[in-house]
Amino acid sequence: MNQDFKVYIRLLAYLKPYWGAALLVIVGFGINAATEVSVAKLLKYIIDAIQGGSRSDLDWFPALIILLIFFRGLGLFMGGYFTAVISRSLVFSIRQEIYAKLLKLPAQYYLDNSSGHITAKIMYNVEQLTAASSESLKTIIRDGTITLGLLGYLLYTNWRLTLCIFIFMPIIGLLVRKASKRMRKLSIQVQNTMGDVNHIVHETVSGNAVVKSFAGEDNEQARFYKSSQENLRRGLKMVVVQNLNSPLVQLVMSFALGIIIWLALRPQILGDTSAGEFVAYITAAGLLAKPIKSLTDINEKLQRGMAAAYSVFEVLDLPHEQNTGTKTPELQGNIKFEHVDLIYKNNVKAIDNLSLDIEAGQTVALVGRSGAGKSSLVNMLVRFQEKNAGEIYLDGLPIHDIELTCLRSQIAMVNQQVVLFDRTVRENIAYGQLGGASEEAVIAAAKAAYAHDFIMALPKGYDTPLGAQGLSLSGGQRQRIAIARAVLKNAPILILDEATSALDNESEHFIQKAFDEAILDKNRTTIVIAHRLSTIENADKIVVMDKGRIIEQGSHAELLAKQGAYYQLHERNFEE
């Protein structure tokens, strides 16, 4: 419970900037509460006026009703509107914070969590936070002030009778506590199943071509139905708990009210109370039921929001990508791996005691079977994956001594899985740190990647929007835009995943030419995850990997002469 309190206080801290709006919420709902108490007073006023036969007092009655309704409407509008202002602003600021956090998390987080569950946190869970903060506060302020106002009036009118209500308070508290525990558990389950639903939608949207070509529609529909049904089931269980809790609290309140009426009708209790006072008292006691019901219903919102708060704060409290480096050198391209290990979560060694020297300006080809550790090796250079042992040196500096942005700004990567954004061709080439590149530089990079001609054939040339993931382009065209992006970066270290095996002949021809030109540039160090013989034959050093280890290294001629693992790969023409 102590943990809950800390989380709730942390959540409420986000409301600090909106204290002015919160003040107007309190004023608005305060006016509304005053009108609720005034209903009981108005009844007393009417009955006493009728009994006293005062005509002039009764003439004021219509005007008082209009005033009452006007102020109630004004109070509800002020409270409701400024609560919405706080609520929407809260979602906005927390979403900004969690998105900023996602950009700073290590790459491992994205390997461990599906994109569907990550986006559910930023879209669905953040939305649920308002239930625990602004929406709950709205109900607490609105119905809390009404309850306090009515209780105050009842205590003032007859404190002895009013004590009956307080006798039943512990029972109400027990019911609310029981319901809270159940609803918290169900809220967490609803959020998790929402992540599952989101995950399936993501997979189907991004892999729609595979779904269609393998007639997987029915299978995906069944998966979506199952996850959605689970989400529905948990949600309905919450509704059952909420809708049982509220009538039970109402029932307890009716016992209190029944005892009050029974006692109030005793002559010795009633004493010299006027009919107007009696009716006003019973009316005020009856009016208590509605705000107490609302305060009970708030429990569901509170538990839903608190479950979301735990989920969101869990992400916000994750450690950032480690960036302890302070040095910002201009790299020349000397790379040294010294007894490096990389171990995955399931204790599988991706890289095993690997040592490798690469001199500035060299072209090194990494070859080996799928799963040999080639991608893991290059991922450690940009610190997408962190080594578990050994050391990596760049120009003699340990990799962790180099500031992370400085490190990554000097390494250009072309991955096998090309990532393009829903922006124009120009914005995709001149992306991120390259945003200020001139038109001439962008075109020169596109020409170097043999992409300029097909870009000019697009409807708006370099200003053509590429759509989601650039799927309007062919695989070869997308890869050439990725190469243009790397060429424009003009980094001292270039990493190429050559992966041309899935491309058509024309695309492969152009990409190979682009690769060859990049490799021939001796002003940069190039590491190629090689699939094609021509690339390998031109490399200064060929590194043959297997099970995370280097089993052979040397030039093309040297390795052929050895007639070892490389010779066998060469004989098979790299057809894995």
C-alpha positions in Angstrom: 0.0 0.0 0.0 3.0 2.2 0.8 4.2 1.6 -2.8 0.8 2.6 -4.2 0.9 5.8 -2.2 4.4 6.7 -3.6 3.3 5.9 -7.2 0.1 8.1 -6.7 2.1 11.0 -5.3 4.5 10.7 -8.2 1.5 10.7 -10.6 0.0 13.8 -8.9 3.3 15.6 -9.2 2.6 15.8 -13.0 -0.4 18.0 -12.2 1.7 20.7 -10.5 2.0 22.9 -13.6 -1.8 23.0 -13.8 -2.5 24.3 -10.3 -4.3 27.3 -11.7 -6.7 25.1 -13.7 -7.0 22.8 -10.6 -8.1 25.9 -8.5 -10.8 26.6 -11.0 -11.9 22.9 -10.9 -12.3 23.2 -7.1 -14.2 26.5 -7.4 -16.5 25.1 -10.0 -17.3 21.9 -8.1 -17.5 23.9 -4.9 -20.3 26.0 -6.5 -22.0 22.7 -7.7 -21.8 21.2 -4.1 -23.3 24.4 -2.7 -26.3 24.0 -5.0 -26.8 20.3 -3.9 -27.0 21.4 -0.2 -29.3 24.3 -1.3 -31.9 21.8 -2.6 -32.5 20.6 1.0 -32.5 24.2 2.2 -35.0 25.2 -0.5 -37.4 22.4 0.5 -37.3 23.7 4.1 -37.9 27.2 2.8 -41.0 26.1 0.7 -42.6 23.9 3.4 -42.1 26.5 6.1 -43.5 29.2 3.8 -46.6 27.1 3.0 -47.2 26.3 6.7 -46.7 29.9 7.6 -48.9 31.1 4.8 -46.3 33.6 3.7 -47.2 34.5 0.1 -44.3 37.0 -0.5 -41.8 34.2 0.4 -43.4 31.8 -2.1 -43.1 34.4 -4.9 -39.3 34.2 -4.6 -39.4 30.4 -5.2 -39.3 30.4 -9.1 -36.4 32.8 -9.1 -34.5 30.7 -6.6 -34.9 27.6 -8.7 -33.6 29.4 -11.9 -30.6 30.7 -9.9 -30.0 27.3 -8.4 -29.9 25.6 -11.9 -27.8 28.4 -13.3 -25.1 28.1 -10.7 -25.2 24.3 -10.8 -24.6 24.5 -14.6 -21.9 27.1 -14.2 -20.1 25.0 -11.5 -20.3 21.8 -13.5 -19.0 23.5 -16.7 -16.1 25.1 -14.9 -15.2 21.8 -13.1 -15.7 19.6 -16.2 -13.9 21.9 -18.7 -10.8 22.6 -16.6 -10.5 18.9 -15.6 -10.4 18.0 -19.3 -7.7 20.7 -19.8 -5.6 19.0 -17.0 -6.4 15.5 -18.3 -5.4 16.1 -22.0 -2.3 18.1 -20.9 -1.3 15.3 -18.6 -1.5 12.7 -21.4 0.4 15.0 -23.7 3.3 15.6 -21.3 3.6 12.0 -20.1 3.5 10.8 -23.7 6.3 13.2 -24.6 8.3 11.9 -21.7 7.8 8.2 -22.4 8.6 8.7 -26.1 11.8 10.6 -25.3 12.6 7.7 -23.0 12.0 5.1 -25.7 14.5 6.9 -27.9 17.2 6.7 -25.2 16.7 3.0 -24.2 19.4 0.5 -25.3 18.8 -1.6 -28.4 18.4 -4.7 -26.2 15.0 -3.4 -24.9 13.6 -3.6 -28.5 15.0 -7.1 -28.8 13.3 -8.2 -25.6 9.9 -6.5 -26.1 7.6 -6.7 -29.1 6.7 -3.4 -30.9 3.0 -4.1 -30.2 3.5 -4.1 -26.4 5.8 -1.0 -26.6 3.2 1.0 -28.5 0.4 -0.2 -26.2 2.3 1.4 -23.3 2.6 4.8 -25.1 -0.9 4.8 -26.6 -3.2 2.8 -24.3 -1.6 2.8 -20.9 -0.7 6.5 -20.9 -4.4 7.2 -21.7 -5.4 5.1 -18.7 -3.3 7.3 -16.4 -5.8 10.0 -16.6 -8.3 7.7 -14.8 -6.1 7.7 -11.7 -5.1 11.3 -11.8 -7.4 14.0 -13.3 -10.6 11.9 -13.7 -10.4 10.5 -10.2 -9.6 13.9 -8.8 -12.6 15.3 -10.6 -14.9 12.8 -9.0 -13.2 13.2 -5.6 -13.5 17.0 -5.7 -17.0 17.1 -7.2 -18.6 14.3 -5.1 -16.4 14.8 -2.2 -17.4 18.4 -1.7 -21.1 17.4 -2.1 -20.7 14.6 0.5 -18.9 16.9 2.9 -21.5 19.7 2.3 -24.4 17.4 2.9 -22.8 15.7 6.0 -22.0 19.1 7.4 -25.6 20.2 6.9 -26.9 16.9 8.5 -24.5 17.3 11.5 -25.5 20.9 12.0 -29.3 20.0 11.8 -29.1 16.9 14.0 -25.7 15.4 14.9 -27.1 12.5 16.9 -29.0 11.1 13.9 -26.1 11.7 11.6 -23.8 9.5 13.7 -25.7 6.5 12.3 -24.1 7.1 8.9 -20.6 7.0 10.4 -21.3 3.6 12.1 -21.6 2.0 8.7 -18.4 3.6 7.3 -16.0 0.7 8.2 -18.3 -1.7 6.3 -18.2 0.5 3.2 -14.4 0.8 3.6 -14.0 -3.0 3.7 -16.1 -3.5 0.6 -14.1 -0.9 -1.3 -10.8 -2.5 -0.2 -11.8 -6.0 -1.4 -12.9 -4.6 -4.7 -9.7 -2.6 -5.1 -7.4 -5.6 -5.0 -9.5 -7.5 -7.5 -9.7 -4.6 -9.9 -6.0 -3.9 -9.8 -5.2 -7.5 -10.8 -7.7 -7.3 -13.6 -6.5 -3.9 -14.8 -3.0 -5.3 -15.2 -4.4 -8.3 -17.2 -6.4 -5.9 -19.4 -3.3 -3.9 -20.2 -1.3 -7.0 -21.0 -4.0 -8.5 -23.3 -4.2 -5.0 -25.0 -0.5 -5.3 -25.7 -1.1 -8.8 -27.3 -3.9 -7.4 -29.5 -1.7 -4.5 -30.5 1.2 -6.9 -31.3 -1.0 -9.1 -33.6 -2.2 -5.9 -35.5 1.5 -4.8 -35.9 2.5 -8.1 -37.2 -0.4 -8.4 -39.7 0.1 -4.8 -41.0 3.9 -5.1 -41.4 3.7 -8.7 -42.8 0.5 -8.3 -44.9 2.3 -9.5 -48.1 3.2 -12.8 -46.4 -0.3 -13.1 -44.9 -1.9 -12.7 -48.3 0.6 -14.9 -50.3 0.2 -17.8 -47.8 -3.5 -17.4 -47.4 -3.0 -16.7 -43.7 -6.1 -14.4 -43.3 -8.2 -17.0 -41.4 -5.3 -17.9 -39.1 -4.5 -14.2 -38.3 -8.3 -13.5 -37.8 -8.4 -16.5 -35.3 -5.3 -15.1 -33.4 -6.8 -11.7 -33.3 -10.2 -13.0 -32.2 -8.6 -15.1 -29.4 -6.5 -12.1 -28.0 -9.4 -9.7 -28.3 -11.7 -12.2 -26.6 -9.3 -12.5 -23.7 -9.1 -8.7 -23.5 -12.9 -8.6 -23.5 -13.2 -11.3 -20.8 -10.9 -9.4 -18.4 -12.6 -6.1 -19.1 -16.1 -7.7 -18.4 -14.7 -9.2 -15.1 -13.8 -5.6 -14.1 -17.3 -4.4 -14.9 -18.8 -7.2 -12.8 -16.6 -6.3 -9.8 -17.4 -2.5 -10.2 -21.1 -3.0 -10.7 -21.4 -5.4 -7.7 -19.4 -3.1 -5.4 -21.6 0.0 -6.1 -25.0 -1.6 -5.2 -23.5 -3.2 -2.1 -22.3 0.2 -0.9 -25.7 1.6 -1.8 -27.4 -1.2 0.2 -25.2 -0.4 3.3 -26.2 3.3 2.9 -29.9 2.3 2.7 -29.5 0.6 6.1 -28.1 3.8 7.6 -30.9 5.8 6.0 -33.6 3.4 7.1 -32.3 3.6 10.8 -32.2 7.4 10.5 -35.8 7.7 9.3 -37.0 5.2 11.9 -35.3 7.1 14.6 -36.3 10.5 13.2 -40.0 9.5 13.4 -39.8 8.9 17.2 -41.5 11.9 18.9 -38.8 12.1 21.6 -36.1 12.4 18.8 -38.2 14.8 16.6 -39.0 17.1 19.5 -39.8 20.6 18.3 -38.4 20.0 14.8 -40.6 21.7 12.1 -42.0 19.8 9.1 -39.7 21.8 6.8 -36.6 20.9 8.9 -37.6 17.2 8.9 -38.2 17.0 5.1 -34.9 18.9 4.5 -33.0 16.5 6.7 -34.4 13.4 5.1 -33.8 14.9 1.6 -30.2 15.8 2.4 -29.7 12.2 3.8 -31.2 10.8 0.6 -29.0 13.0 -1.6 -25.9 11.5 0.0 -26.5 8.2 -1.9 -25.6 9.6 -5.3 -22.2 11.2 -4.5 -21.2 8.1 -2.3 -22.0 5.9 -5.3 -19.8 8.0 -7.5 -17.0 7.9 -4.9 -17.3 4.1 -4.8 -17.3 3.9 -8.6 -14.1 5.9 -8.7 -12.3 2.8 -7.3 -12.4 1.2 -10.7 -10.9 4.2 -12.4 -8.3 4.5 -9.7 -7.2 0.9 -10.0 -7.1 1.0 -13.8 -5.0 4.2 -13.7 -2.7 2.9 -10.9 -2.0 -0.3 -12.9 -1.2 1.9 -15.9 1.0 4.1 -13.7 3.1 1.2 -12.6 3.5 0.1 -16.2 4.4 3.6 -17.5 6.8 4.4 -14.6 8.5 1.0 -15.1 9.5 2.2 -18.5 10.4 5.7 -17.3 12.7 4.2 -14.6 14.6 1.9 -17.0 18.3 2.8 -17.2 19.3 4.8 -20.3 21.7 3.5 -22.8 25.1 3.8 -21.0 26.9 6.9 -22.3 29.8 7.3 -19.9 32.3 8.3 -22.6 33.7 11.8 -22.6 36.1 11.7 -25.5 35.0 13.0 -28.9 37.9 12.1 -31.2 37.9 12.3 -35.0 38.3 8.7 -35.8 40.8 7.5 -38.4 39.3 3.9 -38.6 41.7 1.7 -36.7 39.7 -1.1 -35.0 40.9 -3.7 -32.5 38.8 -6.5 -30.9 40.7 -8.0 -27.9 39.3 -11.3 -26.4 35.7 -10.1 -26.8 32.7 -12.1 -25.6 29.0 -11.4 -26.3 26.5 -13.6 -24.4 22.8 -13.5 -25.1 20.2 -13.8 -22.3 19.8 -17.5 -22.8 23.5 -18.0 -22.2 24.3 -18.6 -25.8 27.7 -17.1 -26.8 27.2 -15.1 -29.9 30.9 -14.0 -29.9 33.5 -16.2 -28.2 36.9 -14.8 -27.2 37.3 -13.0 -30.5 40.5 -11.0 -31.3 40.8 -9.0 -34.6 42.9 -6.1 -35.9 41.6 -3.8 -38.7 43.8 -1.0 -39.9 42.5 2.4 -41.1 41.5 2.3 -44.7 41.4 -1.5 -44.9 38.4 -3.4 -46.4 37.6 -6.5 -44.3 35.1 -9.1 -45.5 33.3 -11.2 -42.8 32.2 -14.5 -44.1 30.6 -17.6 -42.6 27.4 -19.5 -42.2 24.2 -17.9 -41.0 24.5 -17.5 -37.2 28.3 -17.4 -37.2 28.3 -14.0 -35.3 29.0 -11.6 -38.2 26.1 -9.2 -37.4 26.8 -9.4 -33.7 30.4 -8.3 -34.4 29.3 -5.2 -36.2 26.5 -4.4 -33.8 29.1 -4.2 -31.0 31.0 -1.5 -33.0 28.0 0.8 -32.8 27.1 -0.5 -29.3 23.7 -1.8 -30.3 24.8 -4.8 -28.3 27.2 -4.6 -25.4 30.2 -6.9 -25.0 30.3 -9.0 -21.9 34.1 -9.4 -21.7 37.3 -8.2 -23.4 37.8 -4.8 -25.0 37.1 -3.0 -28.3 39.5 -0.2 -29.3 38.9 2.5 -31.9 42.2 4.4 -32.7 43.6 3.0 -29.5 40.7 4.3 -27.3 38.4 1.9 -25.5 35.0 2.1 -27.1 33.3 3.0 -23.8 35.5 6.1 -23.5 34.1 7.6 -26.6 30.9 9.6 -26.3 28.0 7.6 -27.8 26.7 10.2 -30.3 30.3 11.0 -31.4 30.9 7.2 -32.0 27.7 6.6 -34.0 28.1 9.8 -36.0 31.4 8.4 -37.4 30.1 4.9 -38.4 27.8 4.5 -41.4 25.7 1.3 -41.7 23.8 -0.2 -44.5 21.8 -3.1 -43.0 20.3 -6.1 -44.8 16.9 -5.0 -43.4 16.5 -1.5 -45.0 14.5 1.0 -42.9 12.9 3.9 -44.7 10.5 6.4 -43.2 7.2 7.8 -44.3 8.8 11.0 -45.7 10.2 12.3 -49.0 13.2 10.6 -50.8 15.3 13.7 -49.8 14.4 13.4 -46.1 15.2 9.7 -46.2 18.7 10.3 -47.6 19.5 13.4 -45.5 18.1 11.8 -42.3 18.8 12.9 -38.7 22.3 14.5 -38.4 22.4 14.8 -42.2 19.3 17.1 -42.2 21.3 20.2 -43.1 23.0 18.6 -46.2 22.9 20.7 -49.4 20.9 19.7 -52.5 24.1 19.1 -54.4 25.4 16.7 -51.7 22.2 14.7 -51.6 22.2 14.3 -55.4 25.9 13.4 -55.4 25.2 10.7 -52.7 22.3 9.4 -54.8 24.4 9.2 -57.9 27.2 7.4 -56.0 24.6 4.8 -54.9 23.2 4.6 -58.5 19.9 5.8 -57.2 19.6 9.2 -59.0 18.1 7.9 -62.2 15.2 6.0 -60.7 14.6 8.9 -58.2 14.2 11.3 -61.0 11.7 9.0 -62.6 9.4 9.2 -59.5 6.4 11.5 -59.7 8.0 14.4 -57.7 11.7 13.3 -57.9 13.5 13.9 -54.6 10.3 15.3 -53.1 8.3 12.1 -53.6 6.8 10.8 -50.3 7.8 7.2 -49.9 4.9 6.0 -47.8 5.1 3.6 -44.9 8.4 1.7 -44.9 9.1 2.9 -48.5 7.1 -0.1 -49.8 6.2 1.7 -53.0 9.8 1.1 -54.1 11.4 -2.2 -55.1 13.9 -4.0 -52.7 16.8 -2.9 -54.8 15.7 0.8 -54.9 15.2 0.8 -51.2 18.7 -0.6 -50.6 20.2 2.0 -53.0 18.5 4.8 -51.0 20.0 3.3 -47.8 23.4 3.3 -49.5 23.0 6.9 -50.5 22.2 7.8 -46.9 25.5 6.0 -45.8 27.5 7.7 -48.6 26.1 11.2 -47.6 27.2 10.5 -44.0 30.8 10.2 -45.3 32.0 8.4 -42.1 35.5 7.1 -41.5 34.0 3.6 -40.8 31.5 2.0 -43.2 29.6 -1.2 -42.4 27.9 -3.0 -45.3 25.6 -5.9 -45.1 25.9 -6.9 -48.8 22.8 -9.1 -48.8 22.1 -8.9 -52.5 21.0 -12.5 -53.0 17.2 -11.5 -52.9 17.5 -8.8 -55.6 16.8 -8.7 -59.3 19.8 -8.7 -61.6 19.6 -5.0 -62.5 19.4 -3.9 -58.9 22.1 -6.3 -57.9 24.4 -4.9 -60.6 23.9 -1.3 -59.5 24.2 -2.1 -55.8 27.4 -4.1 -56.5 28.8 -1.1 -58.4 27.9 1.2 -55.5 29.5 -1.2 -53.0 32.7 -1.6 -55.1 33.1 2.2 -55.3 32.6 2.5 -51.5 35.1 -0.3 -50.9 37.7 1.2 -53.3 37.7 4.5 -51.2 40.8 4.0 -49.1 40.0 7.1 -46.9 37.6 4.9 -44.9 37.6 1.5 -43.2 35.0 -0.8 -44.6 33.6 -3.9 -43.0 31.5 -6.0 -45.3 29.3 -8.9 -44.3 29.9 -10.6 -47.6 27.7 -12.8 -49.7 29.3 -12.2 -53.1 32.7 -13.5 -54.4 33.6 -10.3 -56.2 33.5 -8.3 -52.9 35.6 -10.9 -51.1 38.3 -11.1 -53.7 38.8 -7.4 -53.6 39.0 -7.2 -49.7 42.3 -6.6 -48.0 41.5 -9.2 -45.3 38.9 -12.0 -45.2 37.7 -13.2 -41.8 36.0 -16.6 -41.7 33.7 -17.0 -38.7 31.9 -19.9 -37.1 30.0 -20.1 -33.8 31.3 -16.7 -32.7 35.0 -17.5 -33.3 37.4 -16.5 -36.1 38.6 -19.8 -37.7 40.6 -18.3 -40.5 41.8 -14.9 -41.7 44.0 -13.7 -44.6 43.8 -12.5 -48.2 41.8 -14.3 -50.8 44.9 -16.0 -52.3 46.3 -17.0 -48.9 43.1 -18.6 -47.7 42.6 -20.5 -51.0 46.1 -21.9 -50.7 45.3 -23.2 -47.1 42.4 -25.2 -48.5 40.5 -24.9 -45.2 37.1 -23.5 -44.3 37.3 -20.6 -46.8 38.3 -22.9 -49.6 35.2 -25.0 -49.0 32.9 -21.9 -48.9 34.6 -20.7 -52.1 34.0 -24.1 -53.8 30.3 -24.0 -52.8 30.2 -20.4 -54.2 28.9 -19.2 -50.9 25.6 -20.9 -51.4 24.6 -21.7 -47.8 
